[in-house]
């Protein structure tokens, strides 16, 4: 955010007010797989991009699109207009090329296909307190996602994409030398378990999610060649006990629910742990003063859009719930970007 000065300026107002322009430019580039195609070709002229993507707009529109992405830092450019040659900047080449294992575009694809439209109803969500997604047609949002194979695949890729950097950091920074087993609750495609196993050869991990997700997780596990130490298991963490392990992880799970259900899930994790075991929640933990982690606060509003009653939380909130459940102590481990691992020890 722009620092406050004594002189008024409309700059920040216009920057935030037109933020959906910038968002849609990036989301459109991802939906076109522009960065993947550029990674394959290494460099492209605007006319080549136009032809490859099948664009029917004017050349000037293409220049505006590519040059804006350049100013944003996603592309690099040599020359100008007709002579310009474009290539991926390092971040886009690493994280937005669909052919690389580091691809995080799944969450951006879901934002473009689902959330962009739903967020247009944020005002209605605030006025009514009701979700603004598919649940407007059915009360069971997660049921709708899990019964549609295409929606489930998109959702799984999105959850993997938004957390991949956190999973890699967590796998390398957490004190796994004290433990041997881990279960990831709501593990989706199994990437957290895979990252932990990759960086910690002694660890045995289980990715636990609803039955429709198990084939997706198994395919990912086979892709990484870690089936000897990473398994997928099926079940409903609300209706059955959480599998026992020395470390129980929930990534982007607690924030889906209201406070009562958050505490209930933490109690289930507590029951699954041995003495000195660790429960870990990986999310955009909001700073206690609520002045810095704007991503966490926006994600919390996204939970209004998605669930109506879910919300993101501060470490102080987490400590209070951990105390209610009976955990012995807590700590906070910063991860990638605005996310952290809130840890409670039994």
C-alpha positions, 0 to 999 in steps of 0.5 A: 500500500502507498505510505500516507503523506501530508499531500493527498494523491489519487494514485493508490485509489486508482491503483487499487480501484483498477486492480481487476484490470491487472488481474484479468490481464495476468489471468487471461495470459495464463488461460491462453498458456502464453507463458508455456508457449513462450517457454517452448519457443524461448522468444516470440514476436508479437505477430507470432504470439497473435498467430499462435494464440489465434487472436483476432484483435488488432496488432495494437491490442496485442502490443498493449497486452504484451507490453503491459505484461512486460511492465508487470514483470512477467515478460522481458522485451527487446525492441518495440512494437513491430521489432519487439521480441518477447520472452518470459521473465524468470518468475513466469518461466519458473511458475507459469509454464504448465510443463514444469513441476514448479507450475502454480497456475492451477490457482490462477486458472480457478480464479479465472474460471470461477472466482473472478465472477463470484467476487463480483458479488462480494457486496451481496456476500457482505450484506447477506453473509451467504456464499456467492459461489456454486452454493447459491444453487446448492447448499453443498459446495464441496459436494458439487466440486467433488462430484464433477471430475473436471471441477475436482481436477481444477480445484485440486490443481488450484490447491496444489498451486497456491501452496506449492511454495509453502510445502517446499519451504515447510519440508526444508525448515520444519524439524523433521529429524524429530519425527518419522510419520506424517499425515496430511489432512485434506491432502489433495494431490499429495504434494505436501507429503511428496515434498516432505518425503523428498527432502526428508528421506526418513519420513513416511507420509500419508495424504488423506482426502475424500475418495474421489481425490485418491486416484489424483493423489496416486497419479502424482505419487507415481509421477514423483516415484515416491510410492515406497514412502508416500501413500494416499488414503481415503476418508471424511475427516469430519465423520471418521477419526484422523489417521494416527501420525507424529505430525498432522498437517492441514493446509488451507483446511481450517479457514474453510470453517467457522470457529466451532468446526475449527476447534473440532478439527484441531481436537481430532488432530490432537487425538491422532497425535502421540505425546510431543506430536505436532499439529500444523496449520499452513495458511495465510496467518494474519498478523495479530495487529491486522496491519500487514498480511493483506493477502490473509485478510483477502483470503478470509473474504474469499472464504465468505465467497466460498463458504459463508462462515469460514475465515482466516485467522491470526496466530493469537486466534490459533493459540486460543484454540490450541489452549482450548483443545489442550495443546502444550505449546505453539510456535509460528514458522514463516513460509513462502510469501504471506503464508506461515505454519502455525504449529501446536505441540501435544 
